Amino acid sequence: MRVLLVGSGGREHALAACLARSPQLEALFIAPGNPGMAALGTLTPIKADDVAGLIALAKRERIDLVVPGPEAPLVAGLTDACVEAGLLCAGPSQAASALEGSKTFTKEVADAARIPTARWERFDDADAALEFVRRRGAPIVVKADGLAAGKGVVVAQDLPEAETAIREIMTDRSFGAAGASVVIEECLVGREVSLFAFCADDKAVLIGAARDHKRIGEGDTGPNTGGMGAISPPPGFGRAEQEQALDLTVRPMLAEMVRRGTPFRGIIFAGLMLTEDGPKLIEYNVRFGDPEAQALLIRLRSDLLPVLHALAEGRLDDAVIDFSDDASISIVLAARGYPGKPQTGGVIRGIERAEAVPGVSVFQAGTALKDGHLVAAGGRVLSVCATAPTAEEARQRAYQGVSAIEWDDAIWRRDIGAA
């Protein structure tokens, strides 16, 4: 099978590593990819959101299956363009991708499907939003309605923080058009987890769960990021609890999407809060998370390619999905200055030493080659991942891998996976 993988981050590097192992793979093309993925497939300098360029490439290379990594091309209509071109795509349609592209749409679907979620209101006017939070008080959650690369959510602990978030999102447009409207909702209390499933129309097959660490600093302090690390499975949220949460928060959504005439085919990522009253939906994403994907996919024992092919065709009944029972962890090495302006250009060495640690894999994201050296070229740069029979052993291995990497501008959290 000839496959086109779309994306360039750590998530896509992990996907490429899985796809490259498949006996069914004839050729792997990656657009645009990163230096770490060059040994796994043919890199092509087409941006992930260049839908027309991706379709032209897929036709030229006689691609059998397009595998989208990030959300932007899906929200831009990549799957629809593939269907029009007679290509299979392992991702949802543009209409179904509104589950991530619009917080309002997600809330409306959840309410219609009677999925437990936080009480919410939507605002197009900043003054009205400010008046609402002043009336309701804090803590309260302010979300940019559109896509904001995982950063458009502020959990405001006090009123000034909520007011600042509304002004930055709606008035200053810190997230561009994504902040034309906001969703403001009650602040749920509990433990946050990420639940993943392969979906095809009204069917969902559990992948697994992870816990992401969003904030930049130890002890979950500082601003939100795209994710600084993840553990899988989350403590106290095993296979039985994951299946129950799938019944509560994913399968009813799939039925509602079918009822609306916009069935979902792809990977769903349900962000959940485990409250005293049970799991409640925070949000949906229409793809693997990053860095959750890295932590999950290093535990995958079965062949990923036929599963993605099956869901693209709308069938999951015969899909074989097998994950090891090991624990896993992903630790993000970011560039100093992230999530603001990162310091780029620093030379990175020692990835081979890190991967010599048993159970450790290193996935690249914001990297580039310059004068024959691997250098930092983004905010989140590397994911150092490890598997082991126990969570503590996986954690020790991963941090041993981190210590083997030489890069002067690296920052990372030292409490990922800590009890």
Protein Blocks (a to p, Z undefined) as FASTA:
>chain_A
ZZddedjbfklmmmmmmmmmpmkbmbdcddebjfklmmmmccddddfklmklmmmmmmmn
opabdcdfblmlmmnommmmmmmnopacdbddfklmmmmmpmklmmmmmmmnopacdddd
ddfbfklmmmmmmmnopadddddfbdeehpacccdfbfklmmmmmmmmmmnomnojmlmp
ccdddddeddddddddddehjaccdfbdcdddfbfbghiiajddfbjbdcdddehiafkl
mmmmmmmmmmmmmmmmmmnopaceddddddddddfkopcdfbdcfbdcdfklmmmmmmpm
bdfklmmmmmmnopaklpccdddfbdcdddddddehiabdcdehiacehklmmmmpghia
cddfbdcdeehiacdfbfblbdcddddfbfklmmmmmmmmmmmpgcfkbccdfkgoiZZ
